[in-house]
């Protein structure tokens, strides 16, 4: 036997696409001028690596035509070039039996580039096969195409690996947000007698970042790479006689990271495999866990429900399909312990029966079977495992966002919808004119569709949302398609390209990084490790000539139907992460005819009281009392478990069969209250209604709790305490949900006030300020500042540049005509009395401006000061009056300088004023007193919520607070000592957080007043919207009447420091060598241990040569932002040899918050502890960063391929981050729900 443990390399930030064609990613497109005899869709005819490929075919034309056929998919590139494109291609027909000068085709790959609005910005093509027409070379490649050599021949696969950025360097990659990949026949003409067919598979795409998350692995390999480990038992074949059990123990190395799957492989020689069963038992420091994995003859279960599956949602008539362990067994179906139907199984034990679920209330119900049959001359009874089914008759909520009603459609359009359902959305489909064109089963329901596939006419569009129960919601609209008329393919000359294959962007084959490695283990077992691009196993039951070969999925979902004896597992991946050893137990339930065992005395302990009972079991019936638990497991349950009575179906008389307790609920059949929470095991597993009021809305939840955990939801409150909460706390909470109101705080945390103050566990927003308690910095206080639309005198201050034109006299002289020599001669000087220079002094500028303001009726603003910026330009000039000749003897000459002088003039308002934006909307402001710590860098965190109707925030529009700090309240005479702008960071739906910085340099005693003995300043706030546009940033008024302030918190930052080290340095040894307080060291170079460290205090002169010659740089400053900003100014040499942080704790927290709100599961990117005993992956310890209740552990690892170290963030636990989800009880209502990252990031 063996096991396989998988670690998948998926990365949240990696930009790569890997598709093995097993999922429905590609959409077919066929568009021709006259008819459509083409197909594009998934096929199983040629399976290269898995079960499906994509097939594009053109055939069947009897008239001449032109068009194209291909499969296409969209991928976000976010302005990055595509640097890696890989696929496998196979042609099986390229025939044309009816010749024509029009006959032409071009097949290959097209990359169509679009901006964020799906407007085309360019296109590039790879042609893998073509034939130009004889009438102008139509469909032949042009000089902008790249022609590839795919000469493997018909029916053979060809692997293509290209770097499009290298092949098409002039393509507008930086302008593209999205690429559409089209593969197939991009151009076809003629077509009479044509028969074209191709297949493609194994598609991979990577963008220009290569290693966008900086973890040492290329994005494409990271998305495709799989790490596996396999332990083979060293024990030889084991004999398995009738009625016997064999356990094979395998010691496994500890696993960590993204442990994604596990399997058991066995080879069994046995003539009657239906007599066998396989169970997997795991041992760890926390105890043991087990699950039955294979039971083909129902020897353990007796009866099984194959449909509906566990956890499925149903409505209407439900067909219950199952199998009993004996032919012609009588099967009773029960829902919530009420009989719903009786039927007889056929000769194979199979049966079907109908259940009308419409007779049952919506919500979860328990379905189970009781089968009765003759066995060994007696009438035996068996009970199946319970299956939870959820009756759901409510259709999903569905809204079509685009296109807008009445808008004509052309080219590529986005059909966008929002769908939600309490039980989950199964699929959302788009139908056009009665035909399904696309579907999605994920979280995003955005469908790009090329309307060229439609005629220019009015078409009927439908969006259909179907939930997992089969309920459907439909939205229908009509739209007119208006595309340009089809034209034949253009002729090729003079831009033909028939030079053959290109080599510029050719890529080498993609191969796994390391070969399989084998290591003998001390236990005698053997460990193998490997890497690849495919999961190296698939669940299988293979019957051999002598028995069976099994590959069993150890974590098989219980939602999958039982088949070939394969069962849903009760184990989770968390069980395997903690497991230290595995034991595979194979039971042979067949037996030889023998004598009945004699009676014997066995001591039992029931609820702590011991009793001796006489036991006599039937050797021909493995479950004498028919309680669903084999006699052997009753008397010898293993470990410290107490034996149960094999002749009593309910040993502890608690209302639950012993088999159901031990196998289904994991409770103790000898204890009526296994977990000691005063709730009996029966009451815990029986669904009960919990009636509570959440967010002032009455809700009813159907709740069950765990009989083996006194605190089922691990919120710190025992189950009985939550059920009895009305008496203990004044209200009950949900014992099955740690966060009853889904606000991000566990119920006990709310009682105890973990987030600053005690909050209400039944109100997601205790203070009704628009920010949920889990994110609210002040969850019990509602801040109501007085917002004003008029600004008090002195609050509006601004500076404007003025240009004063000046004149300065040089001379004023009189000249006269001299008749003797016919000349003009100087007569006299009148400069003093005949000239006057202008006054462009700052005082005169201020006086002039204020005079003009008053004369113009502007009485609310005045100019208060001006800075003389000096003369900007000037020159001399001369004016002459009189001819100075015989008829006009006098001449008057004036010389002067003319110039422009600049001045920056300060203005303030002297009266109450209003300010409006370009749209005429009023700006608001408010003021409040805030404490200021003198001589400390500090900040003020402000949280606000905006009414949904007034929230304009999106990718281009963000809220901002313009803020200023003033000493006291005399705004007219005291100017602000600090002014800045803070941009809001989204917290949740319609809520934002702002951080207002107060530098150390302005936090002085001169700038504050004492209020009740506390240094205080007046904070003035003006909210606004900032819109990014091509012409710059536009400021718009934010309606503060639609704004609520949730919290205002002052923070003081004592100091900040950061260690930036080379990747090759052992960080643990370096940190150990550092002194306890490095802040006392002056800026300079020091040797600590074996490393040279450059210590630098921000503000000192920085040695720019230090990063090139030292092992690490230690930065010390006043705030994390100051340190992070300074890092960006340093030239790190070389840049990829250093690991550094550029965010403070708040920034890291918000980054993870956004990751979790996106609903994407995070995974580790490299194996760690699991393979370290084999590959000696060094680890230099971990460093933990915390923000509130959020913690991050940064670990240094080493790349298996290159041997180079790099850093990953792992062991991430986020308890207070939120996403919006549909309310489970109230249709159409959205809730904010907590999400926890369960894997390393």
MORA-V555734 format. One record per helix or strand of 3 or more residues. SS is the DSSP state (a for helix, b for strand). FROM is the first residue (numbers start at 1). TO is the last residue. Records with the same first field share a line. If there is no record, write none. Layout:
SS->FROM-TO + FROM-TO
This chain:
b->2-8 + 16-19 + 27-32 + 38-43 + 53-59 + 65-76 + 82-96 + 104-114 + 120-131 + 158-162 + 178-190 + 194-207 + 226-232 + 245-251 + 259-269 + 276-284 + 287-294 + 303-307 + 312-314 + 317-324 + 330-335 + 338-344 + 350-356 + 363-375 + 378-383 + 387-391 + 397-402 + 412-420 + 425-432 + 435-440 + 445-450 + 458-467 + 472-481 + 517-520 + 526-532 + 540-543 + 547-553 + 579-588 + 600-606 + 609-615 + 688-694 + 697-703 + 797-818 + 823-829 + 861-881 + 890-909 + 925-931 + 937-946 + 957-966 + 978-983 + 985-988 + 991-998 + 1009-1011 + 1014-1029 + 1032-1037 + 1043-1053 + 1056-1062 + 1084-1088 + 1091-1097 + 1112-1117 + 1182-1187 + 1190-1198 + 1205-1213 + 1218-1222 + 1230-1234
a->164-167 + 173-175 + 219-224 + 273-275 + 357-359 + 451-453 + 573-578 + 631-635 + 658-665 + 681-685 + 719-723 + 725-728 + 747-752 + 831-834 + 842-855 + 1000-1002 + 1005-1007 + 1040-1042 + 1067-1073 + 1078-1080 + 1106-1109 + 1120-1127 + 1135-1137 + 1145-1157 + 1169-1175
